[in-house]
Amino acid sequence: MATPTITYANFRAIFNRKIGDKPVSVTTDTAGSDDKDTAISTALSPYRTPGSGGNYFKDWWLYVPSAAEARQVESFDPVTGTVKVYRAFTAKIATATAIELHKQNPEDKIDICNDGLRWCAVKGHFFNPSYVETMWGQEEYGDTDDVEFNKRLYAVPTAFQQFPEIWLVEGYIGRHDGDDEATVLTDSTKNWITNELVGITLYKKTATAASAAVTGNTDDDVTADISGTDSWDEDDEYIIQKPGAIPFKLSELADNRFRQTQSSAQGAFEFYAKIPEKYLIKLEGKGPLTAFATEAGTTELYNEEAEIVALKCAALWYDFLGDRATSQDVAPLREKANRHHMMYEEAIGEARKPVQKNSIPIKGAW
């Protein structure tokens, strides 16, 4: 199954539909003023108010996706298709520029959509499938020249929403015994099969902890381009997964002495364990959904999931509007917010129901 992904432009289209604010999208056919406060498109001419015909878009928001800038509309002339804004854009709006007109501020929309992503991820309803493979066992640290007093304490090096599942996989370990500042790892104690390590990530454990995918190996040399950040010096330690090694859960390791710290329950993920140095540690869990920053920016949702998350975003949107509304307008906005909160909970409940398969009656005796 492909990695879930949706762009902000596509997510916002779903969100706009939920809140009833489908933007008017056109392309300019004349350059705006040098004052940088107008956009001109004759495609807007049909939009007229009853009677006078002008200012249909007054107090709407003119949004330029390519610049990710929005400005509130001061006036609109349907005869020329000219939209004038209160505050100038950063740059003059050129001919053939895609523009959108929204009833509500698009910059507020992206903030609320990101609030919705965070809310759904914190609740564990939707998440970014996260994997970390940059840790290894430390149990033998201190046995030789390495001094590592907290060798059984591990800090999870990424922002999982919940404590991740811990897997181990056996690797080759050793030390570089070739020249200093080498670009190729040499370990004369090994007898690898030529190119058996190609494609596997080689980790340098010393100092900078550089890593790179192996592009070739002999019986005792490994080529992996870490030259962008580092090189190999004598006694630099390494670890690389053994080809064909199958990961297993930490709980299956004898005498693992696993303990999860109290702080882990509050998001500062740490754990204690007795893990031999020959094992790579692989963490698998739920990470936060990636926040939107641009139109082309993406987050980790399928379209069907985005439909559900957009309901929560709509609920938060109406809460947001209610907080800024006058006393007579608060009640209907709160009602809309509550209705969308309920719709979200119902959609989550339906999504979590097991698929019911109809049984097929079989005639005859066996």
Beta strands, then each sheet from edge to edge (+ up, - down):
strand 1: 6-7
strand 2: 24-27
strand 3: 38-40
strand 4: 61-64
strand 5: 69-77
strand 6: 82-85
strand 7: 98-102
strand 8: 128-136
strand 9: 153-155
strand 10: 165-175
strand 11: 184-186
strand 12: 201-204
strand 13: 211-217
strand 14: 221-224
strand 15: 237-241
strand 16: 248-249
strand 17: 259-260
strand 18: 270-272
strand 19: 279-287
strand 20: 298-299
sheet 1: 1+ 20-
sheet 2: 2+ 7- 4+ 5- 6+ 3-
sheet 3: 8+ 19- 10+ 15- 12+ 13- 14+ 11-
sheet 4: 8+ 19- 10+ 16-
sheet 5: 9+ 18- 17+
end
